[in-house]
């Protein structure tokens, strides 16, 4: 079993599929509701599923979203799951994004996981940068 030291970083590609869902109250409020399905590759081999609420402003390039995503798989060989909380804004084309591991959401060999993720979109693909801490196994 591998042991992750404090302050580790993993990076890798991921694919994401967003599926519009029935709006209910979200649709009535002018919010878009989307299902999230992600496949992470690299040192994080996992599937992420969740839900997103999003809104676009009347001003081009301005929007916001919040999401909760459960990630299940392996992180450098350690199996378990954890939840990511997303908060994103686009202010007239300038992005702002915070993705944080929900405290105490790690299970199995990922119990005690803490960290933040960044998403990089370049050349038509998505890459994650995940900075985390995890107690020794």
FIMI-251631 format. One record per residue: residue in one letter; x, y, z of N, C-alpha, C in turn; residue number from 1. Coordinates in pm, 1 decimal, padded with zeros to 6 digits, always signed. Example, Ala and Ser with C-alpha at 12.3 -4.5 7.8 and 13.67 -1.06 7.14 Angstrom:
2
('A'; (+01319.0; -00569.0; +00780.0); (+01230.0; -00450.0; +00780.0); (+01320.0; -00330.0; +00780.0); 1);
('S'; (+01285.0; -00225.0; +00708.0); (+01367.0; -00106.0; +00714.0); (+01290.0; +00003.0; +00787.0); 2);
This chain:
137
('X'; (+00086.0; -00118.4; +00000.0); (+00000.0; +00000.0; +00000.0); (+00089.8; +00123.7; +00000.0); 1);
('X'; (+00057.7; +00221.0; -00084.6); (+00133.7; +00344.9; -00089.1); (+00086.9; +00440.0; +00019.7); 2);
('X'; (+00177.3; +00526.2; +00059.9); (+00145.3; +00625.9; +00161.5); (+00168.3; +00763.8; +00101.6); 3);
('X'; (+00070.0; +00850.3; +00109.0); (+00082.1; +00986.0; +00057.0); (+00131.2; +01077.4; +00168.8); 4);
('X'; (+00229.1; +01157.5; +00138.2); (+00280.6; +01254.6; +00234.8); (+00195.1; +01380.8; +00228.7); 5);
('X'; (+00208.4; +01463.4; +00330.9); (+00134.5; +01589.8; +00333.2); (+00175.2; +01673.9; +00212.9); 6);
('X'; (+00078.4; +01743.6; +00157.3); (+00107.0; +01835.8; +00048.4); (+00132.4; +01771.2; -00085.6); 7);
('X'; (+00066.6; +01664.2; -00116.7); (+00083.7; +01596.8; -00245.9); (+00002.3; +01666.4; -00354.4); 8);
('X'; (+00045.6; +01647.4; -00480.6); (-00029.2; +01696.6; -00596.3); (-00033.1; +01586.2; -00700.2); 9);
('X'; (-00153.6; +01565.6; -00756.4); (-00168.9; +01476.6; -00870.4); (-00235.9; +01555.5; -00982.1); 10);
('X'; (-00203.2; +01519.2; -01103.8); (-00262.9; +01583.8; -01220.5); (-00298.2; +01475.1; -01322.0); 11);
('X'; (-00388.9; +01509.4; -01410.2); (-00424.4; +01416.1; -01515.6); (-00543.1; +01466.6; -01594.1); 12);
('X'; (-00575.9; +01397.0; -01700.0); (-00690.2; +01436.7; -01782.6); (-00821.5; +01384.0; -01724.6); 13);
('X'; (-00930.0; +01444.8; -01764.8); (-01061.4; +01391.1; -01733.7); (-01157.2; +01428.4; -01845.2); 14);
('X'; (-01259.6; +01345.9; -01859.2); (-01368.5; +01372.9; -01952.7); (-01491.4; +01402.9; -01868.8); 15);
('X'; (-01573.0; +01494.7; -01919.1); (-01694.3; +01530.5; -01845.7); (-01813.2; +01531.8; -01941.1); 16);
('X'; (-01925.7; +01479.9; -01890.9); (-02051.1; +01484.0; -01964.3); (-02152.3; +01555.0; -01875.5); 17);
('X'; (-02211.9; +01662.2; -01926.9); (-02315.8; +01735.9; -01855.6); (-02448.2; +01709.0; -01924.7); 18);
('X'; (-02548.5; +01668.2; -01846.2); (-02679.0; +01633.7; -01900.7); (-02786.0; +01722.2; -01838.4); 19);
('X'; (-02858.4; +01800.3; -01920.1); (-02967.5; +01881.1; -01864.1); (-03069.1; +01792.4; -01793.6); 20);
('X'; (-03114.3; +01838.2; -01676.0); (-03213.7; +01765.9; -01598.7); (-03338.5; +01851.5; -01586.2); 21);
('X'; (-03453.1; +01788.1; -01560.1); (-03575.8; +01866.2; -01541.3); (-03555.1; +01972.5; -01434.2); 22);
('X'; (-03606.6; +02093.1; -01461.1); (-03578.0; +02207.3; -01376.1); (-03650.6; +02214.6; -01244.7); 23);
('X'; (-03777.8; +02175.5; -01237.2); (-03852.1; +02194.4; -01113.5); (-03843.7; +02339.8; -01070.7); 24);
('X'; (-03815.1; +02362.5; -00945.0); (-03801.8; +02498.9; -00892.5); (-03685.0; +02570.9; -00958.1); 25);
('X'; (-03578.3; +02497.0; -00993.8); (-03463.1; +02559.6; -01057.8); (-03502.9; +02621.5; -01191.2); 26);
('X'; (-03581.1; +02547.1; -01271.0); (-03625.7; +02598.0; -01400.2); (-03714.4; +02719.6; -01386.0); 27);
('X'; (-03800.6; +02717.0; -01285.2); (-03888.5; +02830.7; -01260.4); (-03810.5; +02954.3; -01219.4); 28);
('X'; (-03694.7; +02935.3; -01156.5); (-03612.6; +03047.2; -01110.9); (-03515.1; +03093.4; -01219.3); 29);
('X'; (-03521.4; +03031.9; -01338.8); (-03429.9; +03069.9; -01445.7); (-03291.1; +03009.5; -01430.3); 30);
('X'; (-03281.6; +02900.6; -01354.1); (-03154.4; +02832.9; -01333.7); (-03151.0; +02704.9; -01415.6); 31);
('X'; (-03034.0; +02671.4; -01468.5); (-03016.7; +02544.6; -01537.2); (-02971.1; +02439.6; -01437.9); 32);
('X'; (-03025.9; +02318.4; -01450.3); (-02986.7; +02207.4; -01363.9); (-02927.2; +02099.5; -01451.9); 33);
('X'; (-02805.8; +02053.6; -01415.9); (-02734.5; +01958.3; -01499.0); (-02681.3; +01842.8; -01416.5); 34);
('X'; (-02685.7; +01722.9; -01472.8); (-02619.5; +01607.3; -01414.2); (-02474.4; +01606.5; -01459.0); 35);
('X'; (-02385.8; +01567.0; -01370.1); (-02241.3; +01561.4; -01398.0); (-02198.7; +01415.3; -01398.7); 36);
('X'; (-02121.8; +01376.3; -01499.9); (-02061.4; +01243.0; -01506.2); (-01918.7; +01261.9; -01557.3); 37);
('X'; (-01819.5; +01232.4; -01471.8); (-01678.9; +01253.7; -01507.1); (-01601.2; +01123.6; -01497.9); 38);
('X'; (-01498.4; +01114.0; -01580.6); (-01403.1; +01003.1; -01574.4); (-01264.3; +01063.7; -01556.6); 39);
('X'; (-01205.9; +01045.3; -01437.4); (-01071.7; +01095.2; -01406.4); (-00969.0; +00989.1; -01441.6); 40);
('X'; (-00854.7; +01030.9; -01494.7); (-00745.0; +00941.2; -01531.8); (-00615.9; +00991.4; -01468.2); 41);
('X'; (-00518.2; +00901.5; -01458.7); (-00389.5; +00938.1; -01399.6); (-00381.0; +00883.9; -01258.2); 42);
('X'; (-00316.2; +00957.2; -01168.0); (-00304.5; +00912.9; -01029.1); (-00439.3; +00911.6; -00957.3); 43);
('X'; (-00537.0; +00983.2; -01011.0); (-00675.4; +00975.0; -00963.6); (-00752.9; +00899.6; -01071.4); 44);
('X'; (-00778.3; +00771.9; -01045.9); (-00856.8; +00687.1; -01137.0); (-00993.8; +00673.9; -01073.7); 45);
('X'; (-01089.6; +00752.3; -01121.6); (-01216.8; +00757.4; -01051.6); (-01328.6; +00804.2; -01143.0); 46);
('X'; (-01450.0; +00783.6; -01093.0); (-01569.4; +00836.7; -01158.9); (-01631.3; +00938.7; -01064.6); 47);
('X'; (-01668.3; +01053.8; -01119.1); (-01736.5; +01157.0; -01042.9); (-01878.0; +01173.9; -01095.1); 48);
('X'; (-01975.2; +01174.5; -01003.8); (-02114.4; +01199.2; -01040.6); (-02170.4; +01305.8; -00947.3); 49);
('X'; (-02256.3; +01390.5; -01003.4); (-02312.8; +01494.8; -00919.1); (-02416.8; +01576.9; -00990.5); 50);
('X'; (-02448.7; +01691.3; -00927.7); (-02547.4; +01783.9; -00983.6); (-02495.9; +01926.1; -00976.6); 51);
('X'; (-02534.3; +02003.6; -01076.6); (-02493.0; +02142.6; -01089.5); (-02615.5; +02230.2; -01108.8); 52);
('X'; (-02613.2; +02346.5; -01046.0); (-02709.6; +02453.2; -01074.8); (-02630.5; +02566.9; -01135.8); 53);
('X'; (-02678.9; +02621.4; -01246.4); (-02605.2; +02726.6; -01316.3); (-02698.7; +02837.8; -01361.5); 54);
('X'; (-02641.2; +02955.7; -01376.1); (-02716.7; +03071.4; -01423.9); (-02627.0; +03156.4; -01512.2); 55);
('X'; (-02682.7; +03201.2; -01623.6); (-02612.0; +03295.1; -01711.3); (-02676.6; +03431.3; -01699.2); 56);
('X'; (-02592.4; +03531.5; -01697.9); (-02639.5; +03669.7; -01690.7); (-02676.6; +03717.9; -01830.4); 57);
('X'; (-02746.0; +03828.6; -01837.5); (-02775.6; +03891.7; -01965.8); (-02649.5; +03953.0; -02026.0); 58);
('X'; (-02545.1; +03970.6; -01945.0); (-02417.9; +04026.2; -01991.6); (-02332.2; +03911.8; -02044.6); 59);
('X'; (-02286.6; +03924.2; -02167.5); (-02203.5; +03821.2; -02229.9); (-02081.0; +03791.6; -02143.8); 60);
('X'; (-02056.7; +03661.3; -02119.1); (-01938.7; +03620.0; -02044.0); (-01955.2; +03622.4; -01893.4); 61);
('X'; (-02077.0; +03645.0; -01844.2); (-02100.0; +03643.9; -01699.8); (-02196.6; +03531.7; -01663.6); 62);
('X'; (-02155.5; +03449.7; -01565.7); (-02234.9; +03334.0; -01525.3); (-02186.4; +03285.4; -01389.9); 63);
('X'; (-02258.5; +03188.8; -01334.7); (-02216.7; +03127.9; -01209.8); (-02271.7; +02987.9; -01198.2); 64);
('X'; (-02202.8; +02905.0; -01118.0); (-02255.3; +02771.4; -01092.0); (-02210.3; +02722.6; -00954.8); 65);
('X'; (-02288.3; +02631.8; -00900.0); (-02252.4; +02557.0; -00780.2); (-02278.1; +02410.3; -00811.5); 66);
('X'; (-02199.2; +02322.2; -00749.9); (-02217.8; +02179.9; -00775.5); (-02164.4; +02098.0; -00659.2); 67);
('X'; (-02221.3; +01979.2; -00644.2); (-02170.5; +01878.0; -00552.7); (-02141.4; +01754.9; -00636.8); 68);
('X'; (-02023.5; +01694.4; -00613.1); (-01978.8; +01581.1; -00694.2); (-01918.2; +01473.8; -00604.4); 69);
('X'; (-01969.6; +01352.4; -00612.6); (-01910.8; +01240.7; -00539.7); (-01812.4; +01169.5; -00632.2); 70);
('X'; (-01687.9; +01156.9; -00585.2); (-01580.2; +01095.0; -00661.3); (-01547.2; +00961.5; -00595.1); 71);
('X'; (-01550.6; +00852.8; -00672.6); (-01522.3; +00719.6; -00619.0); (-01422.9; +00647.8; -00708.6); 72);
('X'; (-01319.2; +00590.3; -00647.0); (-01217.1; +00518.3; -00722.3); (-01091.2; +00505.7; -00640.2); 73);
('X'; (-00976.4; +00531.7; -00704.3); (-00848.6; +00523.8; -00633.7); (-00769.2; +00652.6; -00653.3); 74);
('X'; (-00699.5; +00691.7; -00547.1); (-00608.1; +00805.2; -00547.3); (-00471.6; +00749.5; -00511.7); 75);
('X'; (-00382.9; +00744.6; -00610.7); (-00251.4; +00681.8; -00593.8); (-00263.2; +00544.8; -00527.2); 76);
('X'; (-00359.1; +00467.7; -00575.1); (-00375.7; +00330.4; -00529.1); (-00459.7; +00313.0; -00405.1); 77);
('X'; (-00501.0; +00421.1; -00341.1); (-00584.1; +00410.9; -00221.0); (-00731.0; +00424.7; -00260.3); 78);
('X'; (-00809.6; +00323.6; -00225.7); (-00949.3; +00315.7; -00269.1); (-01042.0; +00384.6; -00170.9); 79);
('X'; (-01146.6; +00447.2; -00227.8); (-01249.8; +00509.3; -00146.8); (-01324.8; +00613.2; -00227.2); 80);
('X'; (-01396.7; +00697.9; -00155.4); (-01470.3; +00805.4; -00220.5); (-01459.2; +00931.8; -00136.8); 81);
('X'; (-01497.3; +01043.7; -00198.5); (-01501.1; +01172.9; -00131.1); (-01592.1; +01264.2; -00211.2); 82);
('X'; (-01630.2; +01376.7; -00151.3); (-01721.0; +01470.4; -00216.9); (-01648.8; +01601.6; -00242.5); 83);
('X'; (-01667.4; +01654.8; -00364.2); (-01614.2; +01786.1; -00401.6); (-01727.6; +01887.6; -00407.1); 84);
('X'; (-01701.4; +02005.3; -00352.6); (-01795.4; +02117.4; -00359.3); (-01737.0; +02220.3; -00455.5); 85);
('X'; (-01815.2; +02256.3; -00558.8); (-01771.6; +02351.6; -00661.4); (-01843.3; +02485.7; -00644.0); 86);
('X'; (-01771.3; +02594.0; -00661.5); (-01829.3; +02727.6; -00670.8); (-01754.8; +02799.3; -00782.3); 87);
('X'; (-01825.8; +02832.4; -00890.3); (-01760.7; +02895.6; -01004.4); (-01834.1; +03019.7; -01050.7); 88);
('X'; (-01756.0; +03116.0; -01095.2); (-01812.9; +03236.6; -01155.1); (-01735.5; +03271.2; -01281.9); 89);
('X'; (-01802.6; +03343.1; -01368.5); (-01739.8; +03401.0; -01486.8); (-01783.9; +03546.7; -01486.6); 90);
('X'; (-01690.0; +03636.8; -01467.0); (-01718.6; +03780.1; -01457.2); (-01669.6; +03847.9; -01583.8); 91);
('X'; (-01761.8; +03861.9; -01681.6); (-01729.8; +03920.3; -01812.0); (-01606.7; +03854.1; -01874.5); 92);
('X'; (-01606.7; +03721.7; -01866.7); (-01501.7; +03642.2; -01928.6); (-01386.1; +03605.2; -01836.8); 93);
('X'; (-01381.0; +03659.5; -01717.3); (-01273.6; +03628.1; -01623.4); (-01324.3; +03518.7; -01528.1); 94);
('X'; (-01262.2; +03398.6; -01534.7); (-01311.6; +03288.4; -01453.7); (-01263.9; +03293.6; -01308.6); 95);
('X'; (-01346.2; +03241.4; -01221.5); (-01310.9; +03220.0; -01081.8); (-01367.7; +03085.4; -01040.9); 96);
('X'; (-01286.4; +03000.2; -00981.9); (-01332.2; +02865.3; -00950.3); (-01268.4; +02817.6; -00820.7); 97);
('X'; (-01350.3; +02765.2; -00730.8); (-01302.4; +02703.2; -00607.6); (-01367.5; +02565.9; -00598.8); 98);
('X'; (-01283.4; +02461.9; -00590.8); (-01332.1; +02324.9; -00575.1); (-01261.8; +02267.9; -00452.4); 99);
('X'; (-01340.2; +02232.9; -00351.7); (-01286.5; +02190.2; -00223.0); (-01341.1; +02053.9; -00183.6); 100);
('X'; (-01256.7; +01970.8; -00123.1); (-01303.7; +01845.4; -00066.2); (-01390.5; +01879.2; +00055.0); 101);
('X'; (-01511.9; +01827.1; +00058.9); (-01599.7; +01847.9; +00173.7); (-01534.6; +01780.7; +00294.8); 102);
('X'; (-01516.7; +01854.6; +00405.0); (-01451.3; +01796.8; +00522.5); (-01517.5; +01667.0; +00568.9); 103);
('X'; (-01433.2; +01569.9; +00601.4); (-01475.1; +01439.7; +00654.7); (-01563.0; +01359.7; +00559.5); 104);
('X'; (-01554.3; +01388.1; +00428.9); (-01632.8; +01311.1; +00331.7); (-01556.7; +01189.7; +00278.4); 105);
('X'; (-01426.7; +01177.6; +00307.1); (-01348.7; +01064.1; +00259.3); (-01390.7; +00934.1; +00325.4); 106);
('X'; (-01392.7; +00826.5; +00247.0); (-01429.6; +00694.5; +00298.7); (-01316.5; +00595.9; +00274.5); 107);
('X'; (-01325.3; +00481.6; +00340.7); (-01231.2; +00370.3; +00326.1); (-01087.4; +00420.5; +00341.5); 108);
('X'; (-01002.3; +00393.6; +00242.9); (-00860.9; +00433.5; +00251.2); (-00839.7; +00582.6; +00225.3); 109);
('X'; (-00947.0; +00656.5; +00195.2); (-00938.1; +00801.4; +00175.0); (-00996.3; +00878.8; +00294.2); 110);
('X'; (-01019.8; +00810.9; +00404.6); (-01066.7; +00877.1; +00526.3); (-00961.8; +00979.6; +00569.6); 111);
('X'; (-01005.1; +01101.0; +00600.0); (-00913.7; +01207.6; +00641.0); (-00862.8; +01293.0; +00526.2); 112);
('X'; (-00906.7; +01263.1; +00403.7); (-00863.4; +01340.0; +00286.7); (-00909.4; +01485.0; +00298.1); 113);
('X'; (-00820.5; +01577.0; +00263.6); (-00852.2; +01719.7; +00254.7); (-00782.4; +01773.4; +00130.9); 114);
('X'; (-00837.3; +01877.3; +00069.4); (-00767.7; +01933.1; -00045.1); (-00853.3; +02022.0; -00131.3); 115);
('X'; (-00789.2; +02067.9; -00239.1); (-00850.9; +02157.6; -00337.1); (-00814.1; +02109.0; -00476.6); 116);
('X'; (-00906.5; +02128.6; -00569.9); (-00882.6; +02090.4; -00708.7); (-00893.6; +02213.0; -00796.6); 117);
('X'; (-00812.0; +02214.3; -00901.2); (-00819.3; +02317.1; -01003.7); (-00844.3; +02247.3; -01136.6); 118);
('X'; (-00921.8; +02311.8; -01222.2); (-00949.3; +02258.3; -01355.5); (-00883.0; +02348.0; -01458.4); 119);
('X'; (-00810.2; +02285.9; -01550.9); (-00745.6; +02358.2; -01659.8); (-00810.7; +02312.5; -01789.9); 120);
('X'; (-00860.1; +02408.9; -01867.1); (-00918.9; +02378.7; -01997.7); (-00826.9; +02439.3; -02102.7); 121);
('X'; (-00765.0; +02352.9; -02182.7); (-00671.3; +02399.2; -02285.0); (-00672.4; +02302.3; -02401.5); 122);
('X'; (-00658.8; +02356.3; -02520.6); (-00649.3; +02276.9; -02642.7); (-00761.5; +02174.1; -02652.5); 123);
('X'; (-00882.2; +02216.0; -02614.3); (-01000.0; +02131.1; -02628.5); (-01013.7; +02020.2; -02526.5); 124);
('X'; (-00925.4; +02013.9; -02425.4); (-00934.4; +01908.9; -02325.4); (-00937.6; +01964.2; -02184.5); 125);
('X'; (-00971.5; +01877.3; -02089.6); (-00977.1; +01913.7; -01948.6); (-00868.3; +01838.3; -01871.8); 126);
('X'; (-00804.1; +01909.0; -01780.2); (-00704.0; +01850.2; -01691.7); (-00734.0; +01895.0; -01550.0); 127);
('X'; (-00711.9; +01805.6; -01452.4); (-00727.8; +01842.4; -01312.3); (-00590.6; +01857.7; -01247.3); 128);
('X'; (-00581.0; +01944.2; -01148.0); (-00466.6; +01957.2; -01059.3); (-00524.1; +01945.0; -00918.7); 129);
('X'; (-00488.5; +01838.6; -00848.4); (-00548.0; +01810.1; -00718.6); (-00439.7; +01814.6; -00612.0); 130);
('X'; (-00446.0; +01915.3; -00527.3); (-00354.9; +01930.8; -00414.2); (-00427.1; +01877.5; -00291.3); 131);
('X'; (-00364.0; +01783.4; -00221.0); (-00434.5; +01718.1; -00110.6); (-00339.7; +01676.6; +00000.9); 132);
('X'; (-00399.1; +01648.5; +00115.6); (-00330.9; +01584.0; +00225.8); (-00413.2; +01462.1; +00263.6); 133);
('X'; (-00342.4; +01360.8; +00312.0); (-00407.1; +01234.9; +00347.4); (-00323.1; +01168.5; +00455.2); 134);
('X'; (-00384.1; +01126.6; +00564.8); (-00306.4; +01058.1; +00669.3); (-00239.6; +00932.3; +00614.1); 135);
('X'; (-00126.3; +00894.3; +00670.5); (-00060.2; +00769.7; +00625.1); (-00154.1; +00651.0; +00638.6); 136);
('X'; (-00137.1; +00553.7; +00548.7); (-00222.2; +00434.0; +00554.3); (-00172.4; +00337.8; +00659.5); 137);
